[in-house]
Amino acid sequence: MNERIEKLLSAMEENQVEAFLVSKAVNIRYLSGFTGGEDARLLLMGNHRYIFTDSRYFEQVKRECPDWELVETLPPGIEELQKVTRKINRLGFESHAISYYTYRKLEQNLKSELVPLDNVVEKLRQVKDETELQLMRQAAQIGDEVFTQLCRYKIAVGVSEKELANELVYLLRQNGCDQEAFATIAVAGENAALPHGRPGNYRLQPGDMLILDFGGLYNGYAADMTRTVAIGKESPEFRSRYQAVLEAQQLGVSLVKAGVTCREIDLAVRDCLRKYNLDIYFHHSTGHSLGLEVHETPSLSSRSDEILKENMVITVEPGIYIAGWGGIRIEDTVIVKNGGCEIITQSDKSLLII
């Protein structure tokens, strides 16, 4: 029995449930290795491990998770769940990962008491094992190579935001990623004031600031990096603001270590920006965890007193967004260590003028 299953069984015991139904696709992948989780359910019950899915995935189940007992059904598989859980008194389920319709079906048809359990598997996923860390290092390395290629061959006056975003997605796949981990951001000029701006038809002009926020999925694990570059030239105002954001970002990275609270890092970064009267333009948390999903818990937020643990993977990404002017964001992904952190995004953070 692998360590992930053992930890989940311990969590089930703590919550006094005899069985646990897993519906969230990334959690299914994490526990079983099955990559077709959108059309599957897992059920853990003592020494039994069931995977519920339909005939389209039989061969895939045999290849990816041969140790799991296959139950043929179309989701949500109520009748089959009835049979398997008929002697179960308390059945835990991921209340954040199923629809109300599915919940009602379970409630009406199963004899077991349904026990809602939120984020049980997500908490197990917070601390990465060495296999996961290696995949995330590789994903970050691909991102660094993609950024280098984009700067060298594609970024130029007259190129549109959409063209840059499309090129980023292409290069991520070309360099080994399965797909983009999230919707790629490439926004320039005044559009850079939009933290989650969508690439449009705007074409780069001399003096523009260009924010590039991107990352790929490599064997299921996400990368995330942001760099802001200047097109052709930079104004003194842009340079001074860039240096302020860079100072705040580097401070945030320097504070990351096991035992520190998320809140401490976020507040320190905001205090740094406050010295330059820029904190009022910082509209999101300082960072977030990532892994099988690009946004996981905990986040580097002033509202979070969660303590960082060794081998969590988080981003540090302060930014400023000023309507009518533009924006600047700088982001690294780091692995939390005892006494510090390992920065796995290695692209240059000094102000690049392209």
N, C-alpha and C positions, 0 to 999 in steps of 0.2 A: 504494500500500500504506500503511495507516494506521500510526501510531506504535506502537500496542499490538502489532500483528502483528510489526513490525520488532523490537521488544524480545523478543518470544517466540522469534522465529527466532534471535536472538543467544543466548538462554538454551539453546535446543536445540543450537546449535553448541558451546557451552561443555560441555554434557553429552554431546556426541558421539552424538546420535541424529539419524536422517535424517527421522523423522516423529514427531508427537506427537498422542496421542489425548486429547481433552478430554471428560470425562463430567459434571463438576459443573455444575449448572444455572446458577449465578450466573457462573461462569467462561465458560460458553457465551454468556451475555448480554453479558458484558464484551467479549469478543473479536469477536462477530458482530452483536450487536444483537437476536438471536433471543430472544423472551421465553417460548417454550414449551420451555425446555431440559430439563425433567424427562423428556421423551420424545425426546431427541435426543443425538447425539454429534457432535463436531467432529473433523476430522483435518486437520492441517497437514503438508504434505509439499512442501518446496521452494516452487515458485511456485503449487502447487495448494492450494486450500482447499475442503474437502468438509464438507457438513452432512448427516448421516444422520438421517432421520426418516420418519414415515409420512404417508399421504395426508391425514390430518386437518389437517396443518399446511402443505400445499403453498402455499396462497395466502398464509399468514402469512409463510413463508420469502421468497416473492417480494417482499412488501412491506417486510419488516424487514431482510433481508440479501440483496439481489439480486446481490451480487458473489460469493456463495458457490455452489459447484456442488452441486446437490441430488442426493442418492442416496436412492432410495425403499427403505425397509426398516422393519421393526418392531425396536425395541431388543431385544437389543444389536447386531443386524445383523452377525453373525459371517461369514456367507457373503459379504456385500458387502465387508467389511473384508479378507477373504481375497483377493478380486480386486484391490482397490486397492493392497494392501501386499505383493503377491507378490514384488516386487523389492527390498523394504526389508530391510536387515540388522538394524538396531537401531531398535526402536519404543518411544518413551517413552510412559508412561501415568500417569494420576493414581492412584497406589496408594491414596490416602486417600479416593477418591471412587467406588470400585467394590467390589462384593461379592466375596467369595472365590469364589462360584459363577461370576460373570462372568470373574474372572481365570482360573479353570480352563478355561473355555470358550475364552478367548483362547489360553491356553497349548497346548491340545490341537489347535487348528485353524489357528493362524497359523504361518507359517514363520519369521517375524522373531524375533529375540531381544527379549524384553520387558524394558524397563528402567524400574524404578519411580522416579518423580520426584515428590517431595512438595512441594506448595505453590509450584510454579513460577509459576503465574498469580497466586496470592494475593500473592506478593512484588511482582509488577508492579502490583497493585491498591493497594498501601500508599500510594503518593503519588498524590494526585488531580489531574486536570487541571482547567482552569477550568470546563469544562462540568459536571463532577461537583460541583465546589464550589458552583456556582450552584444546582444541584438540592438540595444538602444545606442551603444557606442557606434555600431556600424551604421545605423540610421542617421545619426548625427554627422558622421564622416561623409556620408553621401550628400547631406545637405551642404556641408562645407564645399565639396567639390562642385556642386551645382551652382552655388553662389559665385565661385571663382569663374566658372564657365560663362555665367550670365554677364558678369562684369566685363569679361574680356571680349566677348563676341556680340552681345545683344544690346546692352544699355547704350543709348545714344539719343541725341536730340531728334525729335520727330517720331520716335517709336511710341506706340500707344500702350496704355496700362494693360489692356486686354492682351496685346501681343506679348508683353512681358510675362503676364500670368500664365498664358498658354505655354510659353517656352519653359517656364519653371516646372509646370506639370509634366511636360515632355521629358525634360532633363532628369527629373526625379525617377521616372520609369526607366529611362535610358541607362541610368547609373545603378539600377538594381532594386528600386523600391517597387512594391506591389501597386501602389496608388498614392495619391496625396492623402495626408492624414486629416486634412481639414481644407476648407475653401481658401485657396491661395489669395493673399492680399498683396496687391501691387498698386499703390495710390501715390499720386504726385501732386506738387503744387498745393493749392488750397484743399484739394481732396485728402491730403495727408492729415487734415484735422479730424477725419473720421476714423476712430479706433478700429472699426470693423468695416471699413469702406470696401465697396465692391469695385473691382477693376472695370473701367469704362473705356470710352473712346478718346479720352483726353490724351494728347500727345506731349511728350516731354519737351520742355522749353529750357533754355539756358538759365541757370540760377534756381531751378526747381529743387525741392527736396523730394526724395523718392523713398517711401517706406516699403520694404519687402518682408513679409511675414509668411513663412512657408515651412513645410516639412512633409516627409513621406512616411508611409508605413512600410517597415521592413520585417517580413515574417510576422506581421501583425502588430509590431511595436512602433510607436509614434516618435517622430522627431519634431522639434519646434525651435525655430530661430528667427529673429528679426534683426535686420540691419537697415540703417537709413543712410543714404548716400546723396551727394550733391551733384547736380548735372552741370558740367562745364565750369561753374564758378560758384562761390558761396559769399553771402553777405556777412559782414561782421556780426550782425544780430544772430544769424543762423549759426555761425561758428560758436559764439558765446553760449547760446542755448544748448547746442550740441554737447559742448564740454560739460555743462551742468548736468545734463541727463546722463552722460557717460560717468561722471563722478558718482552720481547717485547709484547707477547700476553696478559699478565696481565696488562701492561700499556694500550694497546688498549681497553681492557674491562673497565678499570677504567675511560676512557675518554668518554665512550658512555653515552649520555644523550640527552634529547630533547633540540634543539636549537644549537647543534654542527653541523658543516658541515662534510660531509663524508671525504673531503680532509684533514681536520685537523687531523683526527684520522690516516689516512693512512700515512701522512708525519711523524707524531710522532713515529709510529711504525718503519718506515724505519730509522729514526734518531737513534732510540734505537739500531737497528741492526748494524748501521754504527759504533757505538762505538767499536764493536767487529770485524769490517771489514767483516761483513757477509751480508750487504745489497745488494752486487752485486750478491748474490745467491738467492735473493727473486724475483721471476719471475711473480707474479700475484698480484691482488689487496688484500688488507687486509681482505676483507669480502664482503658479498652480502646479500641482503634481501631474505627471503623465506616465503612460505605460501603454496598455492595450487601448486605452482611450486617450485623446489629447488633453482632456480636462478630467482629472481625477482629484481625490481628496488626499491630503489637506491642501488648502490654498494659503498663499502668503498674504493674509488679509488682516486688517486691524481688528476684525471681528473674530479671529481665530486664535485661541490659546492652545491649540494642539502643538505638541512638542515634536520636533523633527527627530527621526530615527535614522540610524546608519542604513544606507542603501535605499532610502527613498530617492526618487528622482523628481526634481522640481525645476521650474523656470524662474529666472529673475529678469523682469521686463518692465521697468518703469518707462513711462512715456508722457509727453505733453501734447495737447491738442488744442490749438488756438484758432477759433473760427475766423475766416478771412485772411489767415496767414498760412497755416499748415500744421505740421506735427513732426515729432521725432520719437521713435521708440527704438530701444536697444535691448535685445533679449538673448540670453544664453540658457542652455539646459545644463544642469549640474547634478552630480550624484552626491548625496549627503554622506559625509564620512565623520569619524571621530576626530575632532580637532580641526575640521575644515571641510573642503569639498573638492570633487574632481570635475573640472569644466570639460564637457565633452563636445561643445561647439567651439571650434577653434578659429573661425574666420576673424580677420582683423576687425577691431572695433574703433580704430582711429578714423577720423573723418576722411572718407574717400571722395575725391572729386573726379568724376568720370566724364 
